[in-house]
């Protein structure tokens, strides 16, 4: 085990609330949040999504909120404040699933008798109660973190944080094991400040651990480094800087760098915005590869996230800046092609301050910090996103003077989808193993534009427009 349960923390009254299934947003958070308060997610063996976030109580005290969302997204259960007995909490608590039944919070702050280290609390009952804070690591800098992260690999907890010009790592949960630190990269004689938004990820193939962060030093950009089983070379993410106005420039992610391993497959992947001063497109990079993959429909993206789905697939998601839309798309198993881009409408006009997602169940559980223009300040919203179907028709246009047979092809990220129902008006049939189905339209069929709609359980519908003259 990573540790044992200490004295139980104060647990407030449980809250039970409806949570967002596909197409439905629901508020998860309580208390007052700011634009820099962030959430983190973990999936427990019972299929529930564990959500941890920072907020302020009515009395102005820093607090960590926690709740669990059912696998279907139908119910939020066990919502309660986690009282870490610390003040001045850093705004990005982490929650990770450890070996067996261990669910662990990782966070930092300053309180009576504490000097600002990194702390951890463990739950052995799925988050119903967490133990008291236990120090981990030896440095006194985590309270000033500009981006905290945690991951479990090979049964061991890894934690990271960044402060101005230094990045820190800790292995395990002991306060006797020294932290590892290294300087943020810079050009010779240039500024080393500052490093931000650290993210740790595990490669499922070999249990190696990777760190990503954003730098605005004289050698700015997004960087990755293997940290276990040994420290590797620092690598810059391709496309994370561009030349603009005669200088090297980059776009900060403004949240944890998008970095993940894959479920049941090897490789570590990151997603960044390519372009300056606005995002030209989101770019996905398999760490160590020689090429990147552009994400369709991602111009002007902000708050980019990435999540592992079963079978090696990935979800990429982002806020379409300045709009009421959050977008998401799922890849194929090889992470070489994308499915249909989903556009999910927010409940009001406002700003998305950060996004985080989990796709362990295939569909994307998406949690965003959303600040509506009208009132109230930021709050956490949750929804689920189904992968989208793509549907093509051959031909898409014909003259109704004679009968016409039209072949429809339904796919998901380049793969044929069997058993999808394609419907045009009263005509319908289902696709075969190649994702194909043929519908015949008689002579004299109504002219104009007609929609062919493809549906299948577990997917959002795909649509193609036909034109009959």
KASUL-V130101 format. One record per residue. N is the residue number from 0. PSI is psi in whole degrees, 0 to 359 (* if undefined). OMEGA is omega in whole degrees, 0 to 359 (* if undefined). Layout:
BEGIN
n=N psi=PSI omega=OMEGA
n=N psi=PSI omega=OMEGA
END
This chain:
BEGIN
n=0 psi=159 omega=176
n=1 psi=336 omega=182
n=2 psi=185 omega=179
n=3 psi=161 omega=181
n=4 psi=128 omega=175
n=5 psi=190 omega=179
n=6 psi=138 omega=187
n=7 psi=142 omega=174
n=8 psi=163 omega=176
n=9 psi=130 omega=179
n=10 psi=124 omega=182
n=11 psi=181 omega=180
n=12 psi=139 omega=179
n=13 psi=142 omega=175
n=14 psi=138 omega=176
n=15 psi=125 omega=184
n=16 psi=154 omega=173
n=17 psi=142 omega=179
n=18 psi=165 omega=192
n=19 psi=116 omega=165
n=20 psi=186 omega=182
n=21 psi=127 omega=178
n=22 psi=6 omega=183
n=23 psi=128 omega=177
n=24 psi=140 omega=176
n=25 psi=140 omega=178
n=26 psi=130 omega=179
n=27 psi=330 omega=191
n=28 psi=160 omega=171
n=29 psi=169 omega=178
n=30 psi=193 omega=184
n=31 psi=130 omega=178
n=32 psi=158 omega=175
n=33 psi=175 omega=183
n=34 psi=342 omega=181
n=35 psi=358 omega=175
n=36 psi=131 omega=186
n=37 psi=159 omega=177
n=38 psi=159 omega=172
n=39 psi=156 omega=186
n=40 psi=150 omega=171
n=41 psi=149 omega=179
n=42 psi=120 omega=180
n=43 psi=162 omega=184
n=44 psi=338 omega=179
n=45 psi=3 omega=178
n=46 psi=354 omega=181
n=47 psi=150 omega=177
n=48 psi=118 omega=180
n=49 psi=128 omega=183
n=50 psi=128 omega=175
n=51 psi=142 omega=182
n=52 psi=164 omega=178
n=53 psi=148 omega=179
n=54 psi=175 omega=176
n=55 psi=141 omega=174
n=56 psi=173 omega=178
n=57 psi=334 omega=178
n=58 psi=2 omega=178
n=59 psi=14 omega=181
n=60 psi=140 omega=175
n=61 psi=142 omega=184
n=62 psi=154 omega=171
n=63 psi=124 omega=176
n=64 psi=150 omega=179
n=65 psi=142 omega=171
n=66 psi=167 omega=180
n=67 psi=136 omega=180
n=68 psi=135 omega=182
n=69 psi=161 omega=184
n=70 psi=330 omega=179
n=71 psi=352 omega=183
n=72 psi=8 omega=186
n=73 psi=332 omega=188
n=74 psi=136 omega=170
n=75 psi=126 omega=185
n=76 psi=156 omega=174
n=77 psi=28 omega=180
n=78 psi=129 omega=180
n=79 psi=154 omega=174
n=80 psi=139 omega=176
n=81 psi=108 omega=186
n=82 psi=99 omega=185
n=83 psi=2 omega=179
n=84 psi=30 omega=176
n=85 psi=153 omega=173
n=86 psi=169 omega=176
n=87 psi=51 omega=181
n=88 psi=141 omega=171
n=89 psi=148 omega=193
n=90 psi=12 omega=180
n=91 psi=67 omega=176
n=92 psi=147 omega=180
n=93 psi=148 omega=175
n=94 psi=130 omega=183
n=95 psi=149 omega=175
n=96 psi=120 omega=180
n=97 psi=195 omega=178
n=98 psi=147 omega=176
n=99 psi=235 omega=184
n=100 psi=7 omega=184
n=101 psi=125 omega=170
n=102 psi=128 omega=190
n=103 psi=135 omega=170
n=104 psi=141 omega=174
n=105 psi=128 omega=186
n=106 psi=174 omega=178
n=107 psi=160 omega=180
n=108 psi=186 omega=180
n=109 psi=133 omega=177
n=110 psi=181 omega=181
n=111 psi=122 omega=178
n=112 psi=358 omega=180
n=113 psi=142 omega=183
n=114 psi=11 omega=176
n=115 psi=23 omega=179
n=116 psi=180 omega=171
n=117 psi=144 omega=183
n=118 psi=164 omega=178
n=119 psi=144 omega=172
n=120 psi=142 omega=185
n=121 psi=145 omega=173
n=122 psi=137 omega=177
n=123 psi=9 omega=182
n=124 psi=33 omega=176
n=125 psi=20 omega=176
n=126 psi=5 omega=177
n=127 psi=326 omega=176
n=128 psi=145 omega=178
n=129 psi=150 omega=177
n=130 psi=170 omega=180
n=131 psi=161 omega=180
n=132 psi=135 omega=173
n=133 psi=132 omega=180
n=134 psi=141 omega=170
n=135 psi=137 omega=181
n=136 psi=176 omega=187
n=137 psi=341 omega=182
n=138 psi=158 omega=180
n=139 psi=30 omega=190
n=140 psi=349 omega=189
n=141 psi=335 omega=180
n=142 psi=340 omega=180
n=143 psi=24 omega=186
n=144 psi=139 omega=172
n=145 psi=36 omega=180
n=146 psi=105 omega=181
n=147 psi=145 omega=177
n=148 psi=159 omega=177
n=149 psi=148 omega=178
n=150 psi=152 omega=175
n=151 psi=128 omega=177
n=152 psi=130 omega=181
n=153 psi=29 omega=180
n=154 psi=4 omega=183
n=155 psi=136 omega=176
n=156 psi=130 omega=171
n=157 psi=137 omega=179
n=158 psi=152 omega=178
n=159 psi=156 omega=172
n=160 psi=166 omega=182
n=161 psi=141 omega=175
n=162 psi=118 omega=181
n=163 psi=260 omega=187
n=164 psi=11 omega=187
n=165 psi=142 omega=173
n=166 psi=141 omega=185
n=167 psi=148 omega=177
n=168 psi=145 omega=172
n=169 psi=137 omega=178
n=170 psi=123 omega=177
n=171 psi=195 omega=185
n=172 psi=11 omega=183
n=173 psi=143 omega=173
n=174 psi=9 omega=176
n=175 psi=346 omega=180
n=176 psi=122 omega=183
n=177 psi=144 omega=173
n=178 psi=156 omega=174
n=179 psi=137 omega=179
n=180 psi=155 omega=174
n=181 psi=158 omega=184
n=182 psi=146 omega=170
n=183 psi=137 omega=183
n=184 psi=148 omega=177
n=185 psi=166 omega=173
n=186 psi=158 omega=180
n=187 psi=123 omega=179
n=188 psi=0 omega=182
n=189 psi=178 omega=180
n=190 psi=138 omega=177
n=191 psi=344 omega=183
n=192 psi=135 omega=9
n=193 psi=162 omega=177
n=194 psi=139 omega=184
n=195 psi=162 omega=162
n=196 psi=51 omega=179
n=197 psi=146 omega=174
n=198 psi=135 omega=175
n=199 psi=145 omega=177
n=200 psi=154 omega=182
n=201 psi=133 omega=172
n=202 psi=116 omega=186
n=203 psi=339 omega=184
n=204 psi=325 omega=185
n=205 psi=7 omega=179
n=206 psi=18 omega=174
n=207 psi=155 omega=182
n=208 psi=137 omega=183
n=209 psi=145 omega=180
n=210 psi=136 omega=173
n=211 psi=151 omega=177
n=212 psi=165 omega=176
n=213 psi=140 omega=180
n=214 psi=136 omega=170
n=215 psi=30 omega=174
n=216 psi=189 omega=177
n=217 psi=345 omega=172
n=218 psi=71 omega=188
n=219 psi=170 omega=180
n=220 psi=187 omega=176
n=221 psi=136 omega=186
n=222 psi=154 omega=175
n=223 psi=153 omega=178
n=224 psi=135 omega=171
n=225 psi=133 omega=181
n=226 psi=346 omega=177
n=227 psi=140 omega=11
n=228 psi=352 omega=177
n=229 psi=157 omega=176
n=230 psi=127 omega=178
n=231 psi=188 omega=179
n=232 psi=149 omega=175
n=233 psi=130 omega=180
n=234 psi=138 omega=177
n=235 psi=135 omega=180
n=236 psi=124 omega=181
n=237 psi=135 omega=177
n=238 psi=359 omega=182
n=239 psi=352 omega=170
n=240 psi=154 omega=176
n=241 psi=162 omega=174
n=242 psi=125 omega=180
n=243 psi=127 omega=181
n=244 psi=30 omega=179
n=245 psi=12 omega=181
n=246 psi=162 omega=176
n=247 psi=127 omega=182
n=248 psi=161 omega=180
n=249 psi=162 omega=176
n=250 psi=123 omega=176
n=251 psi=144 omega=180
n=252 psi=339 omega=180
n=253 psi=19 omega=171
n=254 psi=179 omega=179
n=255 psi=135 omega=178
n=256 psi=136 omega=179
n=257 psi=111 omega=182
n=258 psi=135 omega=179
n=259 psi=153 omega=164
n=260 psi=188 omega=178
n=261 psi=158 omega=178
n=262 psi=116 omega=178
n=263 psi=17 omega=181
n=264 psi=162 omega=182
n=265 psi=170 omega=177
n=266 psi=148 omega=175
n=267 psi=136 omega=188
n=268 psi=144 omega=174
n=269 psi=156 omega=179
n=270 psi=131 omega=182
n=271 psi=164 omega=173
n=272 psi=131 omega=180
n=273 psi=119 omega=181
n=274 psi=171 omega=178
n=275 psi=139 omega=4
n=276 psi=354 omega=173
n=277 psi=165 omega=184
n=278 psi=120 omega=175
n=279 psi=319 omega=176
n=280 psi=161 omega=172
n=281 psi=138 omega=181
n=282 psi=128 omega=178
n=283 psi=132 omega=182
n=284 psi=126 omega=169
n=285 psi=120 omega=186
n=286 psi=126 omega=179
n=287 psi=349 omega=181
n=288 psi=170 omega=185
n=289 psi=0 omega=183
n=290 psi=164 omega=177
n=291 psi=168 omega=183
n=292 psi=120 omega=180
n=293 psi=135 omega=180
n=294 psi=124 omega=182
n=295 psi=146 omega=174
n=296 psi=24 omega=187
n=297 psi=16 omega=176
n=298 psi=141 omega=179
n=299 psi=27 omega=178
n=300 psi=148 omega=170
n=301 psi=162 omega=176
n=302 psi=60 omega=185
n=303 psi=137 omega=175
n=304 psi=165 omega=179
n=305 psi=144 omega=183
n=306 psi=144 omega=180
n=307 psi=137 omega=177
n=308 psi=164 omega=181
n=309 psi=151 omega=176
n=310 psi=13 omega=178
n=311 psi=356 omega=179
n=312 psi=161 omega=174
n=313 psi=149 omega=166
n=314 psi=138 omega=170
n=315 psi=136 omega=184
n=316 psi=155 omega=184
n=317 psi=163 omega=172
n=318 psi=129 omega=173
n=319 psi=100 omega=192
n=320 psi=132 omega=177
n=321 psi=4 omega=183
n=322 psi=178 omega=175
n=323 psi=25 omega=189
n=324 psi=131 omega=165
n=325 psi=134 omega=182
n=326 psi=153 omega=180
n=327 psi=148 omega=179
n=328 psi=146 omega=180
n=329 psi=144 omega=179
n=330 psi=175 omega=168
n=331 psi=179 omega=184
n=332 psi=333 omega=180
n=333 psi=356 omega=184
n=334 psi=50 omega=177
n=335 psi=345 omega=180
n=336 psi=156 omega=179
n=337 psi=150 omega=172
n=338 psi=201 omega=179
n=339 psi=136 omega=177
n=340 psi=126 omega=178
n=341 psi=135 omega=174
n=342 psi=118 omega=184
n=343 psi=119 omega=185
n=344 psi=132 omega=176
n=345 psi=160 omega=185
n=346 psi=347 omega=182
n=347 psi=172 omega=172
n=348 psi=138 omega=180
n=349 psi=197 omega=184
n=350 psi=136 omega=172
n=351 psi=119 omega=182
n=352 psi=328 omega=173
n=353 psi=161 omega=180
n=354 psi=150 omega=173
n=355 psi=146 omega=184
n=356 psi=159 omega=175
n=357 psi=134 omega=183
n=358 psi=28 omega=183
n=359 psi=335 omega=180
n=360 psi=10 omega=179
n=361 psi=300 omega=173
n=362 psi=160 omega=182
n=363 psi=120 omega=167
n=364 psi=116 omega=186
n=365 psi=126 omega=178
n=366 psi=127 omega=181
n=367 psi=148 omega=169
n=368 psi=110 omega=188
n=369 psi=133 omega=182
n=370 psi=97 omega=181
n=371 psi=145 omega=181
n=372 psi=325 omega=190
n=373 psi=316 omega=187
n=374 psi=169 omega=161
n=375 psi=334 omega=184
n=376 psi=177 omega=184
n=377 psi=149 omega=172
n=378 psi=159 omega=178
n=379 psi=129 omega=175
n=380 psi=147 omega=180
n=381 psi=141 omega=169
n=382 psi=172 omega=172
n=383 psi=145 omega=183
n=384 psi=126 omega=176
n=385 psi=145 omega=174
n=386 psi=149 omega=183
n=387 psi=151 omega=174
n=388 psi=145 omega=168
n=389 psi=137 omega=180
n=390 psi=132 omega=178
n=391 psi=152 omega=180
n=392 psi=140 omega=177
n=393 psi=112 omega=358
n=394 psi=166 omega=175
n=395 psi=344 omega=182
n=396 psi=136 omega=176
n=397 psi=165 omega=178
n=398 psi=132 omega=185
n=399 psi=13 omega=178
n=400 psi=333 omega=178
n=401 psi=169 omega=177
n=402 psi=153 omega=181
n=403 psi=131 omega=173
n=404 psi=126 omega=182
n=405 psi=128 omega=178
n=406 psi=126 omega=179
n=407 psi=138 omega=177
n=408 psi=124 omega=181
n=409 psi=130 omega=185
n=410 psi=164 omega=176
n=411 psi=109 omega=181
n=412 psi=43 omega=177
n=413 psi=355 omega=181
n=414 psi=138 omega=179
n=415 psi=144 omega=179
n=416 psi=112 omega=178
n=417 psi=144 omega=174
n=418 psi=12 omega=176
n=419 psi=138 omega=178
n=420 psi=125 omega=177
n=421 psi=127 omega=185
n=422 psi=133 omega=172
n=423 psi=108 omega=185
n=424 psi=235 omega=181
n=425 psi=357 omega=182
n=426 psi=136 omega=179
n=427 psi=158 omega=174
n=428 psi=170 omega=182
n=429 psi=153 omega=184
n=430 psi=154 omega=178
n=431 psi=191 omega=183
n=432 psi=340 omega=178
n=433 psi=7 omega=180
n=434 psi=19 omega=186
n=435 psi=149 omega=173
n=436 psi=145 omega=180
n=437 psi=129 omega=175
n=438 psi=139 omega=180
n=439 psi=131 omega=181
n=440 psi=129 omega=185
n=441 psi=163 omega=172
n=442 psi=142 omega=180
n=443 psi=8 omega=178
n=444 psi=144 omega=185
n=445 psi=133 omega=178
n=446 psi=166 omega=179
n=447 psi=191 omega=180
n=448 psi=131 omega=180
n=449 psi=144 omega=178
n=450 psi=130 omega=170
n=451 psi=124 omega=186
n=452 psi=127 omega=177
n=453 psi=130 omega=180
n=454 psi=149 omega=174
n=455 psi=144 omega=179
n=456 psi=134 omega=179
n=457 psi=358 omega=181
n=458 psi=156 omega=167
n=459 psi=144 omega=187
n=460 psi=151 omega=171
n=461 psi=147 omega=184
n=462 psi=139 omega=170
n=463 psi=142 omega=182
n=464 psi=129 omega=177
n=465 psi=153 omega=176
n=466 psi=119 omega=181
n=467 psi=127 omega=182
n=468 psi=* omega=*
END
